[in-house]
Amino acid sequence: MVTLHDSTTPPSGIYNQYKNISLKELWIQGVTPLVLDAFVMHLWATPLISSLINGAPITESGLYTACIITVVAIVTFMVNISIHPHLLALHRKTGICDSPLFRAIWIFISAAAVRRYTGGGGVMSFTVVTFLPLLYIRIPYSLPVISAMYGVLFFALTAGRSILLIVRHEGIRPTSGSTVPHDVYSIGFHWFVFMFNSIYHTIFMSSQIYTSDTSDTSDTSDSSHTSDTDDTLVQAYMLLPWKHSAITLSIFRTIVVILCVFIRETNSYGHMYRFHLTIEFLETLLLYVTISTFTAWVHCQHVHSNTLRNILTTSVVTAACGMIVERIEQSAFLCILAPAAIALDIYYIARNNHMKSHNE
């Protein structure tokens, strides 16, 4: 997750001024964006990779899995390294970050993840993903930091449970899931959806705005809060290259997507251990709170104001889609429709803003 600037060169004298970085600044400026970046990537990448591995022929599962790991790593790295230099121009020319529909794709990803973890799309799951984030009246700058803390705990439980299951029973390939090997069309749909999500992830995460001011709060009841992105904010010199470097960010996301191969999202196929149900409960709870707090922050990242009606409408539609979509063909169809719908949304937003400025 990066903050976009015109230059990767740190302000003059900043190295001498901020050479000794505090743990607080290290967490806010360095760890928080990376944890949330990994959290978002895990929610969309893990089910796609797991489905591809499950659909491999049994006799060729080892070679097939190795090929999947190689391809996802190459695709992730190439997408990020190719798009990153053009992100600033993309945001300035298109204003895509102002589109509620563009941001609501994250709601779709969240709803689909909640459905997988809970085994269905109940009223509570729909409410947590769709409506709970809208109840935040004042959004402090520290909200993403809090989300990252929840995310770290979530990853700790997920990693521990996944390692236990892989070592004791499964290996890399899960023992449950798709029993019929994917045909060529299904494999093509999987890679199409993976490519779409890789591109979306790069653009979406670059549109998030992070500052190091955790003491200030802003009223965001109209969902139009935008934080300052000036380089004069307190930042450690050692973290600036990471935030602006396409190579380091691409490598980080490549490592994350490889680790997604080993993650088990659900209760491991009937293998129960002591305290397993408690761990699963805590894992799902942390998933809920991380999604709800981060989504509240996402709703605020607009350059121009967006009405609650627009945000609510898009959130309900995308959350409903995330709850009911089960097949990869359905996801691919939505990925085909999304660019046209977002472009139309951007057009109407630009026209409305132009009319408002003209009337003033």
C-alpha positions, 0 to 999 in steps of 0.5 A: 500500500503506497502513497503516490508522489511525484518524486521518490527523492526524500526532502532535503535534510530529512535523513538527518532529521529522522535518522532515529526512527521510533517504534511507533513511526516504524509501525505506522509508516512501515508495518501497517501498509504492508500488513493491510496489503497482505491482508487484502491480497490473501482474501482474493488470492488464496481461494483462487490458488487453492481452487487451481491446486484442488483441480489438478489431476491426482497423478500430476499434482506435484508438478501442477502445483509447482507450475501454479506457484511459478506462474502466480509469482511471475504474474504478480511480479510483472503486473506490479512492476508494470503498473506501478510507474503509471499509478500517479498518472492514472489517478490524476487523469481518471479519478478512479479512486472517487468511484464508489463502485471501484472501491466497492469491489473490495466489499465483494472480496470481503463478502466472499471471504466471510462466506467461505469462513462462515460456511454461508452468507447469513444476515450477520455476515452481510451486516458486518461487511456492508452496514457496520463500516458506515456507522463510523462517524469520526474516522481517526488517522489511527484506524488503519493502524488498528486494522493492521493490529487485528490483521497481525493477530488474524495472520498469526492464528491462520498461519499456526492452524495452516502449518499444523494441518499441512504438517499432520495431514495434507501437504501442500494439496488440500484433501478436500475440495474439487474432486474433478480436475478442471477443464481448460475453460475453467483453468482459463477463467481462474487465470483471468480472474487472477489477472483481473484481481492482480491489476485491481489490487495494485490500483486499489491499494495505491489509492489508500491514503496514509499519514503518520498523524495519529492524534488528529481526527476528522469528521467523515459523516459525509464520507468525504474525508481526505488526509494530507499526503504531503512529504513534509509529514513525519516519515522515516528516510529508510521507509521512503524508498520502500513506499515509492519503489516498484521493485521492492513492493512487487517482490513483497506482493510476490512473496505474499502470493506464494505464501497464500499457497500454504494457507488453509481458510476453513476448518481442515476438512474434519481434522479436529484438535484441542482448542481448534474450535476456539481458534476458528472462532477467534480467527473469524472474529478477527476477520470480521473486525479487520474487514469492518475497520479497514472498510470504514477507512476505505469509504473515506478515501475520496478526493471529491465528496460522495453521497452516502446513498451512492456508497450504500447502494454500491456496497449492498450490490457488491456484498450481495454478489460476494455472498451468492457467487460460488462458481469461477464462471460467475466471478469471471462474468462480474470481472468482465462487467466491472471495467465498463460499470466503473468507467460509467460511474467515473463519467457520471461523477466527473459530469456532476462535479463539472456541473457543480463547479459551473453552477458555483 
